[in-house]
């Protein structure tokens, strides 16, 4: 997400930093580029105009123009304005009410409401430690109710039955009664997708809203729809009094216009973003962290949180002790590290949050191939336990069997074994006296196996 915008803004600010000093002329020239970058990212024109005006006024302030590092001072201004545009602070869910706290999800067809209902339920269960139930009021889409029931089972959420033969408002009222009797803390209600110009369907969602009296009414937006979704959000907000939005499918959107527009258009905060298809890939929306990523400064706080939440600390400690004692680093350990990385969204997700990725040599980040890591895992999975612990026993016939079992070539198996031997040597250096310092000197700027070298 924001790849195109981030690349363009990084180039603009690099040029400005190269200027001896900032003037009204080069600021105007830079802001023209910023304006074009925002429009290409599908940010609404009125929002772009207001944003550029705010930045221009602050950039021409004496404090910025006379700064010892005027380029950096301007980046700081843009960062602050981006944060302001997206909502200033993270807005948490309001669950402080007499149980059950009801959350209604509304939106257009295909926006990802049903999967978001399950993701949100799982997030609340794991992070707020509450008993969560879900119910579907989608009586139109074939198998919509069954889909949510399956997702509820997969994510250990309480499922409340509903039927396509009932009215949506009846389902909603009954669900609240059932949730109250079952001592449910939070009830998430999935509604049918509807167009904001369909008066009959909009009346139905208003009736559902009246029956539920939700503490949170969240509009689910497909980020790839850009302006269409934002305009619909405004119409839904007029009909339902939204409390916030969930931005979905951000992993497939390189522009990010919806994220930069929806708060300004609706006046309601983005509360969560969906970053992938997995049930765990829903994250709270932090405007300051997103602004930092747009400007190529990474998102270290989110990276730390992901490491804490999605990695097995006990296994990490055991591996660290093992390396420290100089015991062999095996392919079993390497496979575990690949699994941990996959749990955090893969290498692309990690790189996206790393500071300075925009400053990598041209094309390096693009060369990182997620499929290479999948291939490494498949090769290791095709080995016997004995081979993973002692790769030295892998001869020609074993390589042929492993390649056949993993759907790869013998050359791929050889490449993995060579990379693994290099990793083992690194681990041995770490185990020795002054190990980390020696290791860093010896790496010579190399990236881990599977990633392209710097040129």
N, C-alpha and C positions, 0 to 999 in steps of 0.2 A: 504494500500500500504506500502511496505517496512517492513511488520510485521516480516517476517523471518529474514531478514538482520538486522533489528534493535535489535531483540532478541539476535542474535548471537554476534553482536558487543558489546552490553551492557554487555554480559557475559565475553567477552575477556577483556574489559576495567576494569571490576570489579576485575578480577584476577590480572591485572597489578597494579591497585591501592593498592592491598593488598601486593605488593612487597615493601620491605624496600627501595630499590632504583632500578632504571632501569639500565640494562646492555645490552650489545650487544646480549647476549644469550637470555634473556627473551623478548627483543624487537623482535628478529627474530622469537621466538616461537609464540608471539602474532600476528605478521604479517602473519605467516603461517595460523593461524585461520581466520584472516581477508581476506586473499586471497581465502580460501575455501568458506567463506561466500559470497564473491562477485561472485565467479563462480557459486555457487548454486542459486544466485539471477539472473543468466542468463546475467551477464555482460560479454562483449566480452573479450576473453583472452588477446589480445594486450593492451586493455584498463586497465585490471587488472594489468598486468605486469608494465606498466608505472606508474600507481597509487601507487603500492606497492614500486616501486623504489623511487619515490618522497618522500613518507612518511618515508621510511627507512633513506634516506639521511638527512632529517630534524630531525628525531627522534634521530639520533646519534650525533646531534649537541650538543655542550657543554652546551648551554643554557637550553636544555631540560633535559639532563642527570644530571645536577647539580641543577635543580629546587627543591625547597622545597616540591613541590607537582608534582613529575615527571609524575605520572599517568594522572593528569589533563592536564599537559603540552602536553602530547602525544595526548590526546583527542582533544585539541585545534589544533594540527597539522593536524589530520585526518579531523576535521571539515573544516579547511581552504582548504585542498586538495579536499574534496568532493564538496565544493562550486566552486572551480576552474574547476573541472571536468564537472560540470553541467552548467557552463557558467558565473560564477563570479557575474554578475548583472542581474536584470530583464530587458529584452529587450522589450520595448513597441511597439505597432503597429505604423508603419509609415503612418500617414494619412495626412501629410502636403504636399498636392498636389492640383492641380486644380480639383475641383469636376467633376465627381465622382471619389473618391479614390477606385480603384478596388482591391478586394481581391479574389484570385483564390485558391480553395481548391482542392488538388490532393491526390491520395493515392490508396491503394489496396482495393479490394472488401471487404465489411463488416467491414471496419475500423471505420465507424461512421461519414462519411463526411456530410451526409444530416442533421443529428441531430446537428452536430457541426456547420453547416452553420446557423441554426436557433438560437442556443445558442450564437454563436459569434455575430450575428446580434442584439440579445436582449442585450447582454453585452455592445456593442458599443452604442446602443440607450440609455441605462440607465446610463452609466458611462461617455461616451464622448458627450452625448446629441446631437447626429446627426441623420439625417433622413436616414434610412437604407432600401435598397431594396435587394431582393434575386432573383436569377434566376437559373434554373436547365439546365445543358447541358448534363444530363444523358439520352441519347436517347435509351439505351439498357435495363436497368433494368425495368421490368414491374411496373407501378405505381410509379416510382421514382419521376416523375414531380409532380404528385398528392400529394405525401407525403410531398414534400417541400412546396407546396401551402398550405396544411393544417397547417403545422408548422408555416408558415408565418402569417396566420390568427390568430393562437393561441397566437402569440407573438407580434402582432401589427406591423408587418414589411410590407413594400410595396412589392407586388408580381408582377413580370414581367412575362408575359405569354411566354411559349415555347411549342414546339410540337415535338413528336417523329419522325415526318416526315421530320424535318429539319436537316441540318448538324450542328454538335456541334459548328464549327467555325462561322457559320452564326448566330446561336442563340447568341453567345458571342458578335459579332459585333453589332447586333441589340439591345441587352440589354444595351450596353454602350450608344448608341444613345438615347434610351428611357429614361435612367437614367439622361442623360444630360438635356433632354427637361423637365423632371419632377423635376429638381433641387434636385436630390438625392445627398446626401453627400458621402455615401459609398455604393458601389455595391458589394455584395458577390456572387460569382459564384461557384456553386456546379458542379463537373464534375463526369463522370462515373468512377467506380472502374476499375482498370486495373492492370495486371501483368507487372512488369518492363521488362520481357523477351518477351513481345508481341510487336514486332516492329511496327506493324500497329497502335495499340492503343497508343503507345508512340508518334508516329508521329502526331496522332490526338490531343493529349494534347499539343504538341508543337505548332500546328496550332492555337488552342484555346488561348494559351499564347500569341502568336504573335498578334492575333486579339484584345486581351484585353489590352496588355501592363500594367499588374497589378503592383501596388506599393508593394503588398505583395503576395507572392506565398507560401502557407503554406502546408506542407505535414502532412496529418492526419494519426497518428499511433495508432493502437490498442496495448496498453501496454502489453496485455497478449500474443501477438505473439512473444515477446522477440526478439531473434536474426534475425528471418526472416524479421520482420518489419524494423529493423535497416539496414539490408543489402539492402532492397528495397529502403529505404530512401536515401542511398548513390547513388543508380542507378538513382533515380528520380532527385537528386541534380545535377548529371552530365548532365541530359537532360534538366532541367528547370531552373537551378540557383535558388534554393529555398532561401527564406528569413527567414524561421523558420519552426517550427513544432508545431502541437497540439497533445498532448498525451491523448488518450481517454481510457475510461473504467478502470481508475486507481483504482476505488473502488473494482473491482473484481480481482486485481492483488496483490498478497502478496509478490512478488519478487522485482519488480521495476527495473529490469535490463535495460529495454529500456531507462528509464529516466537517468540512469547513463552512458549510452553508446552513445546515438544518437548525442549529441553535439560534442563528440570527433570524431565520425565517419564522420559526415557531415560538421562539422565546423559551423553549423547554430544553433541558440538558440532555446530552447523550449520556446514558448511564452505563451501557455495556457495548462491547464490540465483539462480534464473532470472528475468530481468526482462522477457522478451519472447520473441517467436517466432524472431527471427534467431539465427543460429549464434554471433554475437558477444555475445549478451545473456545471458551467465552471468558472475556476479561473485563473488569471494571474499566471505565474510560477516564483517563487522567489527561486533561488538556495540556498540562505542562510537559508531560512525558511525550505526548504526540508531537507537540511543537518542536521539542528537542530532536526527535527523529526526522521531522521534515527538514530541519536545518543541518542534518548530517552529524548531529552531536550524540546520537545513540540514545538508548533508554536503559541505563545501567540499573536503575531501581527495579524495573519490571524484570530484567534479566536475573537479578538476585532473588526476587520473589519466586520466579519460576524454578530456579535451582533449589530453593528451600522446599517448595511444594511438590515438585515433580521428580525429585531424585531420591533415591534410597540412601539416607544418611549412614545407616549401619554398614551397608555394603561399601560406601565410599571410605568410611573410616577403616574398615578391614583391608581394603586395597591399599590405602595409604600406609598402614602398618606393615603390610606385606612388602611393599616397595622399599620402605625404610630399612627393613631387616635384610634386604638384598635377595629375597626369595623371588623365584621366577615369575615374571609377568606372562601369563599364558593367553592363548586365544579365547579361553573361557572368559577371562577378564576383559579382553578387547571386545568380545560380543556384548558383554554387560554394559560397557561404555557406549556402544552403538545404541543399545536399547534405551539407555538413559537419555541420550541425545534425541532420540526419536520421540520420547515422552515430552520433550520440551519443544516439539514442533519441527524438529529437523535442523540441519545446518543453516538453511536459508533464514529460518526464524531467528536463530541465534545471531547470525551476521547482521540482520536487520536492526538488532538492538545494540550492536557494538559501536562505540564512538569511532568516528573517523573513517567509516567504510566508504564514504564518498571520495576520500583522498587516496584510495588504493589506486595502483597503476591501472590504466584503462583496460577494462575487460576482465580483470582478475575476479571480481565478485561474480560476474556473469558466467565465468568458467566453472564455478562451484556446482557440481552436478549431483543433485540429491540421489539420482539413480545409482551413482557409484557406491554410495553408502549402503543402499539396498542390496546391491550386488555383493558387497563384502559380507553382509550378514547372511545372505543365501549360501555363499561358499562355506562360511564357518559352520552353518547349520547342517551342511551336507557331510561334515566330517564326523568321525566317531569321537567319543569322549577322550579316548587315548590319544588320538591325533591332535585334538585341541590342546591337550596338556603338554604333549611333546611333538611339535610339528616336524622335528628332525627326522621322524620315521616315515614321513610322507614321500614315497618314491614315485617313480613314473606311473605305475599301474594305479596307485592310490590317487594320484592327481587326475588321471583319466576318469576314475569313478566319481571323484568329487565334482569335477567339471560337468559330467553328465547329470549328476544328481541336482546340481544348482542351476542348470541351464546356461552355463557359461563356457568359456574356452579354457584350455590348459594354460594359455598365456595369462589369463586373468588370475588363475590359482597361483602361478609363479609370481605374479606381481604382488599379490597379497602377502605371500610368504616373504618376499624381499622387503616389503614395507614393514612387516611385523618384526623381522630381524633388526631393522633399524630402530624400531620402537623399543625392543628389548635392550639394545645397547644404551638408549637414552635412559631407560629405567635403571640400569646398572649404575650409570653416572650419577643419577639422583640419589642412589643408595649410599654412595661414597661420601667422604668428607668434603664439605663445601659443594655438595652435589648439585643443588639448583643453580648456583653461579656457573659451575662447569657446564651444566646442561645448556644454559642460555647462550654461553659463549660458543659451544659446539654446534648449536642449531643453525647459526649463521643466517637467521632470518627465514628459515624454512617454515612452511605451514605443515600441519598434521597430515598423515596419509589420506589420500583421496582429494586433497585440495591442491590447486595449482601453485607452483612456486612463484615468488616475486621475480620480476625481470629487471 
